[in-house]
Amino acid sequence: MRLSSKLVFSSFLLLITLVIGCPNVNKPYPERTFFLFEVSSPTQVATVQGTSVDVNRLSISPRSEGREFIYRTTDLEYKSDFYNQFFRPPHNIITEVVRQWLNETGLFEDVLTPVSQAIADYQIEGNIIELYGDYRNEPSAQAVLSIQLFLIKLSEDGSDPEILLSKTYSSTQSIGQASPQNLMNGWNLALEDILGEFLKDLSYHLRQDNQASENQTTYNSN
């Protein structure tokens, strides 16, 4: 066989090998889907006049701080989902939801924005302890959310804070068949549940403190 024929034959074998061995470059890959927290508008309550609040950015447990959805598949095993994620880090999204929700309740006269230079009368802080889908029994999957929330009273110069409320709120919502959309819907319901309970406690402690301050002012004036 002449050299040119050998080259042509070798090139043909190489082409066949590449066609057989290479994956289909046109094969579609799964697209990532991004989600946000959304809650229903809260029930409005009577405003405590003369009060302002600042909502600090919530912290979050290290195992849940990423944007990927987290699934608990066994008692000891958790898995992350690259293709289903929060649009932004979840603690940032939940902080914004809490701030907007609190403003809509009307409980405080002013809910300060992150860029405000004013010193608030009160501060709300929190830590997201649990945020995952419980998939240990996939046909009866659950959305799990747990947040520790604080109401802190500040002095006029922002120093000497006093904790008026510290409580961990937990909610587990059944979502039926395990799926990212069902899980997100379950988390939204869980967050609504937590915020509803927080509002009851928040309103009670805020009004108690406000009344105590008014009584002290009256006492001092006499």
C-alpha positions in Angstrom: 0.0 0.0 0.0 1.4 3.4 -1.0 2.1 6.0 1.6 -0.8 8.3 0.5 -3.2 5.3 0.7 -2.0 4.5 4.2 -2.6 8.1 5.3 -6.1 8.2 3.9 -6.9 4.9 5.5 -5.5 6.0 8.9 -7.4 9.2 8.7 -10.6 7.3 8.0 -10.1 5.1 11.1 -9.4 8.1 13.2 -12.6 9.8 12.1 -14.6 6.6 12.8 -13.0 6.4 16.3 -13.9 10.1 17.1 -17.5 9.7 15.9 -18.0 6.6 18.0 -16.1 7.8 21.1 -17.3 11.4 21.4 -20.5 12.3 23.1 -23.3 13.9 21.3 -22.4 17.6 21.4 -26.0 18.5 20.6 -27.4 16.7 23.7 -29.3 19.2 25.8 -28.1 19.7 29.4 -30.5 20.5 32.3 -30.9 24.2 32.9 -30.6 25.7 36.3 -33.8 27.0 37.9 -33.7 29.9 40.4 -36.2 30.6 43.2 -37.1 33.4 45.6 -39.1 33.5 48.8 -42.5 35.0 48.5 -45.1 35.3 51.4 -48.6 36.6 51.5 -49.3 40.1 52.8 -49.6 40.1 56.6 -52.5 41.1 58.7 -52.1 44.8 59.7 -52.0 45.6 63.4 -52.2 48.9 65.3 -49.1 51.0 65.1 -47.0 51.6 68.3 -46.5 55.3 67.8 -43.0 56.8 68.0 -41.2 53.5 67.4 -38.6 52.7 64.7 -36.8 49.4 63.9 -33.8 48.3 61.9 -33.7 44.7 60.5 -30.2 43.4 60.5 -29.2 40.9 57.9 -29.9 37.4 59.2 -27.1 35.0 59.6 -27.4 31.3 58.5 -26.0 27.9 59.5 -22.9 27.0 57.4 -24.6 23.9 56.0 -27.4 26.0 54.4 -25.5 29.2 53.4 -25.0 28.2 49.8 -27.6 29.0 47.1 -28.1 25.3 46.1 -31.2 23.5 47.5 -30.3 21.1 50.2 -32.0 17.7 50.6 -31.9 15.4 53.6 -31.8 11.9 52.1 -31.0 9.8 55.2 -30.7 10.5 58.9 -27.0 11.4 58.4 -26.7 12.4 54.7 -27.5 15.7 53.0 -27.2 16.5 49.3 -27.1 19.8 47.4 -28.8 20.4 44.0 -26.7 22.3 41.5 -29.7 22.7 39.1 -32.2 24.2 41.6 -31.0 27.2 43.5 -32.0 30.4 45.3 -31.6 33.5 43.1 -29.5 35.0 45.8 -28.0 33.6 49.1 -31.1 32.6 51.1 -30.3 34.6 54.2 -30.2 37.8 52.1 -33.6 37.0 50.5 -35.3 36.1 53.8 -33.9 39.3 55.4 -35.5 41.4 52.7 -38.8 39.5 53.0 -38.8 40.1 56.8 -38.1 43.8 56.4 -40.9 44.2 53.8 -43.3 42.1 55.7 -42.7 44.0 59.0 -43.2 47.3 57.2 -46.6 46.0 55.8 -47.8 45.0 59.3 -47.7 48.6 60.4 -46.6 47.6 63.9 -43.6 50.1 63.9 -44.0 53.7 62.9 -40.8 53.4 60.8 -39.0 50.4 59.4 -35.5 51.7 58.4 -33.9 50.9 55.1 -30.4 49.4 54.9 -29.0 52.8 53.7 -30.6 54.8 56.5 -28.3 56.8 58.8 -30.9 57.0 61.6 -30.5 55.2 64.9 -33.5 53.0 65.4 -35.3 52.4 68.8 -35.3 48.7 68.2 -33.4 46.1 66.2 -34.4 42.7 64.9 -31.7 40.1 64.4 -31.9 36.4 63.5 -30.2 33.2 62.5 -31.5 30.7 60.1 -30.8 27.4 61.8 -32.5 24.9 59.4 -33.4 25.2 55.7 -33.7 21.9 53.8 -36.0 19.5 52.1 -36.6 16.3 54.1 -36.5 13.7 51.4 -36.0 10.6 53.7 -39.5 9.6 52.5 -39.9 11.1 49.1 -43.6 10.4 48.5 -44.2 12.3 51.8 -41.5 14.9 51.6 -41.3 18.0 53.9 -40.0 21.5 53.8 -38.1 22.3 57.0 -37.4 25.9 58.2 -36.2 27.0 61.6 -35.2 30.6 62.5 -34.0 32.1 65.8 -35.3 35.8 66.1 -34.4 38.6 68.5 -36.1 41.9 69.4 -33.4 44.2 70.8 -34.0 47.6 72.4 -31.3 50.2 71.7 -30.4 53.3 73.6 -30.4 56.7 72.0 -26.7 56.4 70.9 -27.2 52.8 69.8 -25.2 51.3 72.7 -26.2 49.2 75.6 -28.6 46.9 73.8 -31.3 45.0 75.8 -32.8 41.8 74.5 -36.5 41.9 74.9 -37.3 38.7 72.9 -35.3 35.7 71.9 -37.1 32.7 70.5 -36.6 29.9 67.9 -39.5 29.4 65.5 -39.7 26.2 63.5 -42.1 25.1 60.9 -42.3 21.8 58.9 -44.7 21.7 55.9 -45.7 18.6 54.0 -45.2 19.0 50.3 -46.3 15.7 48.9 -44.2 14.4 46.0 -40.6 15.7 46.2 -39.9 18.3 43.6 -38.1 21.7 43.7 -41.3 23.7 43.1 -43.2 21.9 45.8 -40.3 22.4 48.1 -40.2 26.1 47.4 -43.9 26.4 48.0 -43.5 24.6 51.3 -40.7 26.9 52.4 -42.9 29.9 51.6 -45.7 28.5 53.8 -43.2 27.7 56.6 -41.8 31.3 56.5 -45.4 32.7 56.6 -46.1 30.5 59.6 -43.0 31.6 61.4 -43.6 35.3 60.7 -47.2 35.0 61.9 -46.0 33.6 65.3 -43.2 36.1 65.5 -45.7 39.0 65.0 -47.8 37.9 68.0 -44.7 37.8 70.2 -43.2 40.9 68.7 -46.4 42.9 69.2 -46.7 41.8 72.8 -43.2 42.6 73.9 -43.1 45.9 71.9 -46.3 47.2 73.5 -45.1 46.0 77.0 -41.9 47.9 76.6 -43.5 51.0 75.2 -46.0 51.1 78.1 -43.2 50.7 80.6 -41.3 53.6 79.0 -44.5 55.8 79.1 -45.0 55.0 82.8 -41.4 55.8 83.6 -41.7 59.1 81.7 -44.8 60.0 83.7 -43.1 59.0 87.0 -40.1 61.1 86.2 -42.2 64.1 85.3 -44.0 63.9 88.6 
